[in-house]
Amino acid sequence: MTAPRLWLVRHARPLAAEGLCYGRLDLPAEDQASRSAAAALARALPPQVALVQHSPLQRCELLALDVQALRPDLASNPEPRIAEMDFGAWEGRAWGSIARPEIDAWAADLGTHAPGGGEPLAAMLQRVALALQDAAARAQGGDVVWITHAGVARCVQWLLAHGAQTMPKAQEWTLAAPAFGAWMTLPLPFA
């Protein structure tokens, strides 16, 4: 028997200008890219999946609906705790337009500093950890699919390696994340 896995699927490329800070902005994804990603994912997933959840942001919901169109057995439910980080007043601004001292202050205290007055990483790690525990409990030993964001994929990796109580330093927060429309699989903790 195969150990249960967590599929961390990243939404397709959003319709956003290059270099834009868009964390919680509810941007749509490129439609054809979402359909292509859904086709690849639908082929890759095992015949039985215990739970599919998606971020409530439309770029993730679109991919979830595209997957369900191909695999009606994979109905997805929105899970707000797997939304991207909230960058507050930085949302919708070009990264290059954000004052360097503001970015430096965030980098100096990645865990508790709220970028743009939004969400500190510690809060995001806590909500992702709770979502992970709940998903594992509901999965009953089967695979879980999260259609989500790069930040959530990094949080899950950090949580598996360090737990929610240890905060990363900026230089440690370079964990890999799936490319747009791609995924990674990790062991499902707590299963």
VEXMARZA-803101 format. One record per residue (C-alpha): x, y, z; residue in three letters. Coordinates in pm, whole numbers, padded with zeros to 5 digits, always signed. Example, Ala and Ser with C-alpha at 12.3 -4.5 7.8 and 13.67 -1.06 7.14 Angstrom:
2
+01230-00450+00780ALA+01367-00106+00714SER
//
This chain:
191
+00000+00000+00000MET+00128+00346-00095THR+00164+00606+00179ALA-00080+00895+00138PRO+00053+01199-00043ARG-00024+01567-00053LEU-00040+01705-00406TRP+00051+02075-00403LEU-00080+02208-00733VAL-00007+02566-00833ARG-00261+02761-01035HIS-00192+02853-01397ALA-00020+03182-01476ARG-00239+03470-01357PRO-00337+03753-01585LEU-00101+04002-01422ALA+00185+04223-01530ALA+00530+04079-01480GLU+00680+04187-01147GLY+00345+04262-00981LEU+00287+04182-00614CYS-00048+04002-00631TYR-00064+03766-00330GLY-00433+03786-00236ARG-00549+03988-00535LEU-00826+03783-00690ASP-00683+03767-01040LEU-00801+03523-01306PRO-00560+03279-01468ALA-00486+03232-01835GLU-00777+03017-01949ASP-00592+02789-02195GLN-00303+02744-01952ALA-00550+02640-01681SER-00716+02385-01912ARG-00376+02242-02013SER-00267+02215-01650ALA-00597+02046-01562ALA-00555+01789-01838ALA-00203+01699-01721ALA-00313+01681-01357LEU-00622+01473-01432ALA-00398+01216-01608ARG-00138+01215-01329ALA-00368+01176-01028LEU-00442+00827-00902PRO-00786+00674-00964PRO-00887+00735-00603GLN-00828+01068-00430VAL-00957+01124-00078ALA-00992+01502-00078LEU-00955+01793-00320VAL-00946+02150-00192GLN-00865+02479-00359HIS-00782+02831-00255SER-01090+03052-00291PRO-00901+03285-00526LEU-01039+03255-00880GLN-00710+03149-01039ARG-00723+02834-00822CYS-01097+02783-00851GLU-01068+02790-01231LEU-00813+02509-01225LEU-01028+02310-00981ALA-01329+02344-01213LEU-01119+02250-01517ASP-00999+01935-01338VAL-01353+01845-01233GLN-01474+01881-01593ALA-01229+01604-01685LEU-01262+01400-01366ARG-01613+01449-01218PRO-01507+01235-00920ASP-01269+01514-00816LEU-01511+01775-00686ALA-01318+02042-00501SER-01417+02259-00210ASN-01275+02603-00130PRO-01042+02614+00169GLU-00961+02973+00275PRO-00661+02862+00480ARG-00470+02766+00163ILE-00496+03113+00007ALA-00179+03304-00072GLU-00019+03547+00173MET-00189+03883+00214ASP+00058+04156+00125PHE-00172+04438+00241GLY-00098+04774+00077ALA+00166+04611-00145TRP-00102+04419-00336GLU-00133+04535-00695GLY+00194+04731-00685ARG+00505+04649-00883ALA+00769+04497-00655TRP+01012+04758-00789GLY+00789+05040-00665SER+00789+04923-00303ILE+01040+05122-00098ALA+01357+04925-00029ARG+01346+04998+00349PRO+00997+04840+00363GLU+01118+04522+00194ILE+01431+04517+00410ASP+01220+04546+00728ALA+01016+04246+00617TRP+01328+04046+00526ALA+01484+04126+00864ALA+01183+03986+01051ASP+01015+03747+00809LEU+00814+03569+01077GLY+00637+03854+01250THR+00660+04156+01018HIS+00340+04212+00819ALA+00443+04310+00465PRO+00242+04611+00354GLY+00041+04579+00676GLY-00093+04243+00556GLY-00020+03900+00700GLU+00296+03795+00883PRO+00448+03465+00779LEU+00391+03323+01129ALA+00014+03366+01082ALA+00026+03205+00739MET+00225+02910+00870LEU-00029+02861+01149GLN-00330+02864+00916ARG-00162+02628+00667VAL-00065+02393+00952ALA-00426+02380+01072LEU-00554+02318+00719ALA-00298+02040+00680LEU-00406+01870+01003GLN-00772+01893+00907ASP-00710+01761+00554ALA-00508+01465+00684ALA-00781+01378+00933ALA-01048+01391+00662ARG-00840+01198+00407ALA-00854+00871+00601GLN-00529+00746+00452GLY-00586+00865+00093GLY-00416+01129-00118ASP-00509+01495-00074VAL-00493+01751-00355VAL-00453+02121-00283TRP-00490+02362-00574ILE-00309+02656-00430THR-00018+02901-00451HIS+00362+02907-00435ALA+00358+03056-00084GLY+00145+02771+00049VAL+00376+02513-00112ALA+00671+02678+00065ARG+00480+02682+00395CYS+00403+02309+00373VAL+00767+02228+00304GLN+00878+02444+00596TRP+00622+02286+00826LEU+00732+01934+00733LEU+01096+02018+00799ALA+01071+02258+01096HIS+00717+02285+01234GLY+00513+02600+01286ALA+00704+02729+01587GLN+01035+02785+01407THR+01046+03096+01191MET+01267+03107+00884PRO+01519+03375+00815LYS+01494+03544+00474ALA+01785+03344+00332GLN+01611+03019+00437GLU+01284+03108+00263TRP+01404+03003-00081THR+01218+02673-00088LEU+01117+02544-00428ALA+00760+02588-00542ALA+00586+02432-00840PRO+00586+02631-01163ALA+00255+02773-01281PHE+00021+02483-01360GLY+00259+02224-01214ALA+00268+02034-00886TRP+00482+01858-00632MET+00395+01567-00407THR+00498+01532-00047LEU+00418+01278+00222PRO+00087+01364+00388LEU+00176+01431+00752PRO-00052+01327+01037PHE-00207+01055+00814ALA
//
